[in-house]
Structures are given as structure tokens and as C-alpha cells.
Amino acid sequence: MIDDTREPHTPPAAPTDAAGPADPIVTDLPPLRIGRHVARLPIVQGGMGIRISASRLASAVAREGAVGVIASVALGLNSPYYHKKKDYFAANKLALKDEIEMARKAAPGGVIGVNCMVAITDHEAMARTAAENGADVIISGAGLPLNLPAYAKDQPDCALVPIVSTAKAARLICRRWDHAHGRLPDAFVVENPNTAGGHLGARRQELGNPEYDLEKVIPEICAYLTGEGYDIPVLAAGGIWNRDDIDRIMAAGASGVQMATRFVCTHECDADDNFKAQFLHRAPSDVVIVDSPAGLPGRAIATEFVRRVEDQTGDFAMQCFANCLRKCLCRDDKETFCIAHALDRAQRGDTHDGLFFTGTNLARSEAIVPVREVLTELCAVRRPAGVGA
Ligand SMILES: Cc1cc2nc3c(=O)[nH]c(=O)nc-3n(C[C@H](O)[C@H](O)[C@H](O)COP(=O)(O)O)c2cc1C
């Protein structure tokens, strides 16, 4: 007898696009509710800047029934709107508007989110642009998004999701939002800085601390939310790779997961093919921590560029051409390197001057595959061992 209590369900048909309708992915995972939106698959594709996840990746993910996320940071750089420094902030807004529109067209009915980092200078402008242009969800980390509700107050359908790494931060956000804005988060992303890619929400000396384990923090946050009587879904991020990881963390209380590194090696990822190639044939030891000029540690691939940063043997682009960060060691103290330049170069496939962010699962990428293949594998109906086909 099958003793799996979860009922497999066939979600409503996926929306059609230019490539024609695809059969919906059949799953026994529960759907994910975030505010007024429901994703058929409880998977959020993590925002990846600069322009690693734009409309192409986000719409491919949303079309299959998961949540596709456009990273808003510095989107204007590789856009027709950017020519020189003074264009930067206006170009970011116009490019984000375009990307949301393109994602919507390619994934009608899908859930489209925008990632807005608190640490960037135009955080407020990006969040307002996302909300005003129909983002279903705004996901916001790299700092505590304490004012986010103010930026989206006229768009009640836009769900707001802070990224935190501790129960303390989740508690603080709930209290502040409730007190100052009269609303609560629509979900939390709980990100483990010991495994996630990109800028990390912990100091370098704190990395490796088991206090950040998702199996510990997720139940803590769930207990706090339940204790307060809040029905807020919690999504686990950092180091999630396969269905075993998803099942394990959902058993610990998560309502879904956010995954980023796994989506880099997809045909639809918006980065240059050479960016994706850097993720193949790697060893776990190729993942290192680099000090970002943002004053945060970042997790990245150990490339020749990172070695130059570590050895301080430099020859980096140092001129500030975008004023992109609120706090920047490159702009303010003439130290380290320009993060916008390094991430933009990586997106274009430049292995000499590019910085390639990655999570600790780097070495598990084996091939470039379609998004649909990744999601089908992650969500396939599971039978208990030894039962049927
Ligand atoms: C290439 C890359 C770029 C990223 N850029 C961002 C970003 O712009 N904003 C953000 O909040 N998180 C960013 N992240 C973090 C991811 O959204 C995600 O939460 C994290 O990497 C999850 O861990 P995983 O990569 O092990 O799945 C980035 C991660 C990667 C790998």
C-alpha cells in the first residue's frame, strides 16, 4: 500500500507562449502562496545580479509554474539606455520596466518577482519601479528592508518578501513593519550565508557558524510566526540542490525553497555562455569568499580575478562609473575593485576582469540544460521506496 500522504496533483495548465503550450509539470509538492499569488510549484528562482536572472530566466521559470525573479541591480548597464555615468539611475528604471514587461509577455499568468537589494543606492527607486510596473513579488535582502512597505503601499497586490538569515532579523522586521506600516511580510526567504551565492548576510568571521543552518533557523522562525498567530510562509535558501534537499527542509517547516546556483546552468539563464561555462567541471575547492567593496563578504568562483583581489596585485577598474552602492570601499576609500564593473564583465563572459558569484554547490553543475528539465526533476512525483513505477 502506498503510504505517502501527499496527494499528487496536476496543476492547472501552464500558460502558452510563442514556443507553444507545454504539459504542466505534475508534482506531489504543495503549491506556494505568497500574498495574493499562488505558484503551482513551491520553488523560487533566486534573483541573480548583474543580469544573470533577467526576463529570459524569470519567464522560463514562471512559465513552468514556479516563481521567476528578475534581479534589479544595475540592470541598466547592459541596456540601450546607458551611455555614460549620468544615465545610470534612469537607465536602471527603464531597463527594469522593460524586463518586467518582457517577462509578463513570455509567461502570462506566471508569478514574476523582482529582487531589490537594500545595499544599492537606488533601492527605493527599484522597489517603486517594480511595484508600479506590476511585479507580483518583491524580494529584498543585502540589508534589512525596513521601509519596503512604504515603496509599495499603493500596490496591495505586490507581495513583499524580506530575506533574513536569523530569527532575530525576522522578528525585528515583523515588529517594525507592523508598527510603522501596519502590515507584515507576505513570506520570508531564510538564506544560509554558509552556502548561498553572492553577497552574504553575515560578517566574514561569522561564516561557518552552524547557528545559520537552515534546519535550525527555519524551525525557529516558524515557531516565532506561529506563536504570534502569523500565517507567513517561510522559504529556505542556500545550498538547496535536489529533491532530497527540498523534502528535508520542507519537513523542517519550510513552505518552499529559493534556489539560484542550480539555475545558472540553464539555456535560459541571461548570462553569456562563457559565464555558464565557468560553472562546469569545477571542484568544491573552487568556491571562495571574497571581500566585496560593499563591505560584505561574497561567495564566488576562485578565478584569476579573485586571486588578484586576494593578493592585492590589483590592476582593477577603480573609477566609479555608476555610484551604485550606498557604501563602497572602491568609491569612498579607493580600495579593492569596482563591483559593478566586475559583475557586469562576468555576465558578458569576461574571465579576466569578471567576478563570478556562486553558491557552495558549484561543483554539482554537470551540463547546460533547459529550465523545464531542472524543474521536472525537482518536482517529479515521488513514490515511497519499493512501490510501483
Ligand atoms: C550569480 C549569483 C548572483 C546573485 N545575485 C543576487 C542578487 O542580486 N540579489 C540577491 O538578493 N541575492 C543574490 N544572489 C543570491 C541568490 O538569490 C540565492 O538566495 C542564493 O544563492 C541561494 O543559494 P544557492 O545558490 O545555493 O541556491 C546571487 C547568487 C548567485 C549565485
Ligand as a Chemical Component Dictionary entry (heavy atoms), coordinates in Angstrom:
data_LIG
# 
_chem_comp.id                   LIG 
_chem_comp.type                 NON-POLYMER 
_chem_comp.pdbx_formal_charge   0 
_chem_comp.three_letter_code    LIG 
# 
loop_
_chem_comp_atom.comp_id 
_chem_comp_atom.atom_id 
_chem_comp_atom.alt_atom_id 
_chem_comp_atom.type_symbol 
_chem_comp_atom.charge 
_chem_comp_atom.model_Cartn_x 
_chem_comp_atom.model_Cartn_y 
_chem_comp_atom.model_Cartn_z 
_chem_comp_atom.pdbx_ordinal 
LIG C1  C1  C 0 25.403 34.551 -9.549 1  
LIG C2  C2  C 0 24.595 34.942 -8.330 2  
LIG C3  C3  C 0 24.125 36.235 -8.204 3  
LIG C4  C4  C 0 23.325 36.592 -7.101 4  
LIG N1  N1  N 0 22.806 37.858 -7.042 5  
LIG C5  C5  C 0 21.932 38.183 -6.050 6  
LIG C6  C6  C 0 21.268 39.454 -6.069 7  
LIG O1  O1  O 0 21.427 40.261 -6.976 8  
LIG N2  N2  N 0 20.443 39.735 -5.023 9  
LIG C7  C7  C 0 20.205 38.829 -4.005 10 
LIG O2  O2  O 0 19.443 39.129 -3.070 11 
LIG N3  N3  N 0 20.801 37.609 -3.989 12 
LIG C8  C8  C 0 21.637 37.267 -4.998 13 
LIG N4  N4  N 0 22.191 36.009 -5.031 14 
LIG C9  C9  C 0 21.754 35.003 -4.001 15 
LIG C10 C10 C 0 20.631 34.105 -4.546 16 
LIG O3  O3  O 0 19.495 34.823 -4.910 17 
LIG C11 C11 C 0 20.208 32.960 -3.589 18 
LIG O4  O4  O 0 19.470 33.400 -2.499 19 
LIG C12 C12 C 0 21.306 32.080 -3.091 20 
LIG O5  O5  O 0 22.374 31.984 -3.974 21 
LIG C13 C13 C 0 20.709 30.702 -2.835 22 
LIG O6  O6  O 0 21.680 29.722 -2.702 23 
LIG P1  P1  P 0 22.042 28.685 -3.886 24 
LIG O7  O7  O 0 22.730 29.490 -4.904 25 
LIG O8  O8  O 0 22.886 27.692 -3.191 26 
LIG O9  O9  O 0 20.759 28.099 -4.406 27 
LIG C14 C14 C 0 23.019 35.631 -6.100 28 
LIG C15 C15 C 0 23.528 34.323 -6.226 29 
LIG C16 C16 C 0 24.286 33.971 -7.325 30 
LIG C17 C17 C 0 24.786 32.543 -7.447 31 
# 
loop_
_chem_comp_bond.comp_id 
_chem_comp_bond.atom_id_1 
_chem_comp_bond.atom_id_2 
_chem_comp_bond.value_order 
_chem_comp_bond.pdbx_ordinal 
LIG C1  C2  SING 1  
LIG C2  C3  SING 2  
LIG C2  C16 DOUB 3  
LIG C3  C4  DOUB 4  
LIG C4  N1  SING 5  
LIG C4  C14 SING 6  
LIG N1  C5  DOUB 7  
LIG C5  C6  SING 8  
LIG C5  C8  SING 9  
LIG C6  O1  DOUB 10 
LIG C6  N2  SING 11 
LIG N2  C7  SING 12 
LIG C7  O2  DOUB 13 
LIG C7  N3  SING 14 
LIG N3  C8  DOUB 15 
LIG C8  N4  SING 16 
LIG N4  C9  SING 17 
LIG N4  C14 SING 18 
LIG C9  C10 SING 19 
LIG C10 O3  SING 20 
LIG C10 C11 SING 21 
LIG C11 O4  SING 22 
LIG C11 C12 SING 23 
LIG C12 O5  SING 24 
LIG C12 C13 SING 25 
LIG C13 O6  SING 26 
LIG O6  P1  SING 27 
LIG P1  O7  DOUB 28 
LIG P1  O8  SING 29 
LIG P1  O9  SING 30 
LIG C14 C15 DOUB 31 
LIG C15 C16 SING 32 
LIG C16 C17 SING 33 
# 
